[in-house]
Amino acid sequence: MWRHHTNDVLSSSCPALGLIVFLSFLSRRYEVHSSAIFGSEKDGVILMAYERPAFPPSPKPVGVIEQRMQEHYEAPSPPVALRSASSGDLQEASQPGLQQKHPQRRRGSLWKQNRTLLIMTIPGLLLLFVFAYLPMFGIIIAFKDYRASQGILGSAWVGFQNFFYLFQTDDARRIVFNTLFMNALFIVTVLVASLGIALLLHEVRHSNTWLAGFYQSTLFFPYLFSYVIINYFVFALLNTSNGLVNHLLMGLGMPVINWYASPQYWPVILTLVNLWKNAGFWSIVYLAGIIAINPEYYEAASLDGATTWQKIWYITLPLLKPLIIINVLLSIGRIFYADFGLFYQVPRNVPQLFPTTDVIDTYVYRTLTALGDVGMASAAGAFQAIVGFVLVLGSNWLVRRTDPERALF
């Protein structure tokens, strides 16, 4: 499930990023560092053994759980017979850059070992090429004064004029700030809430499996709703005349609020709506990551006298760190893309709410429908894609600087 969502995010934010991550995954899987291997020859066969990374020092006194994990990391791997080799081949294996000397042999081995998996990726790559790479030809519309009668190639070339028009308007600062602020708020709230829900569901699984499955289905169900339907739910709650929230305020003796004329409340309202819709999906993603953790770690921690909170802090969260980093990096790549349905349908496109709900996508849509300026709309899309791509590269570079093993590519 998480992979489908990841591919969707990658292909929609920047197609090139999806291809980079795919190639990086394949290369990293078969990359062998000369500094991490040692070999010996026996009966014409090279025996290779891989060194595991040293276990990081524990911040607390070493107990059963730390000893188990340290033994896991320090246990030597059994030698693996790679191939029959002569003394010349053995000499090449001891030298750095061995795989660079045999690129054809490496490509052939990759195809033989993963033929079925690579064939299975062909439909996905075709979809990515047809719907993500072929349309990239239309990016030249952002640099032209597009006229339908003249076509894409026949329209006049205007350079960066469409970009200047987009950011020289009085609303440019507002829509950019709203887009960045709201998306950053969504990333933080969904991450914290989904992790908390996943941890609770993991505890429930041990006591009642049926109840845990019921909770998962209930939490995931809002993710299937369209924002058109959610718009009616929110309107039934916030309607000024007969909304449920205003009825509750009246029952408590408080004044009624005209929600659709009060923009100051809508950052919180949109955050709650986004949380209700997406937290369940991401909680299942993180729950899958928790279930994949070796239960021996938790058993050893229990023998060591660790509390539930200590298990979460010292076992669950550190082992979920790679998954969290990948999801955050992908979300950062989409930070300049606002959810059009959320910001257009839920506030009902009310002009009084534009100070806090107007984002790049809704502004471009209104400009396109009102003025028919296709060039400016294309310029906004190109700007979002380029900036998102740069943000992903920059965030991944920071992660790679601190912890290379946690980097996306």
TATAMO-V94166 format. One record per run of one state. SS is the DSSP state (alpha for helix, beta for strand, coil for the rest). FROM is the first residue (numbers start at 1). TO is the last residue. If there is no record, write none. Layout:
BEGIN
ss:SS from:FROM to:TO
ss:SS from:FROM to:TO
END
This chain:
BEGIN
ss:coil from:1 to:1
ss:alpha from:2 to:13
ss:coil from:14 to:14
ss:alpha from:15 to:29
ss:coil from:30 to:33
ss:alpha from:34 to:36
ss:beta from:37 to:42
ss:coil from:43 to:44
ss:beta from:45 to:50
ss:coil from:51 to:63
ss:alpha from:64 to:74
ss:coil from:75 to:79
ss:beta from:80 to:84
ss:coil from:85 to:86
ss:alpha from:87 to:93
ss:coil from:94 to:97
ss:alpha from:98 to:101
ss:coil from:102 to:102
ss:alpha from:103 to:113
ss:coil from:114 to:114
ss:alpha from:115 to:120
ss:coil from:121 to:121
ss:alpha from:122 to:143
ss:beta from:144 to:147
ss:coil from:148 to:150
ss:alpha from:151 to:154
ss:beta from:155 to:157
ss:coil from:158 to:160
ss:alpha from:161 to:167
ss:coil from:168 to:171
ss:alpha from:172 to:207
ss:coil from:208 to:208
ss:alpha from:209 to:224
ss:coil from:225 to:226
ss:alpha from:227 to:238
ss:coil from:239 to:243
ss:alpha from:244 to:251
ss:coil from:252 to:258
ss:alpha from:259 to:261
ss:coil from:262 to:262
ss:alpha from:263 to:291
ss:coil from:292 to:294
ss:alpha from:295 to:303
ss:coil from:304 to:307
ss:alpha from:308 to:333
ss:coil from:334 to:339
ss:alpha from:340 to:346
ss:coil from:347 to:350
ss:alpha from:351 to:357
ss:coil from:358 to:359
ss:alpha from:360 to:371
ss:coil from:372 to:373
ss:alpha from:374 to:402
ss:coil from:403 to:403
ss:alpha from:404 to:406
ss:coil from:407 to:409
END
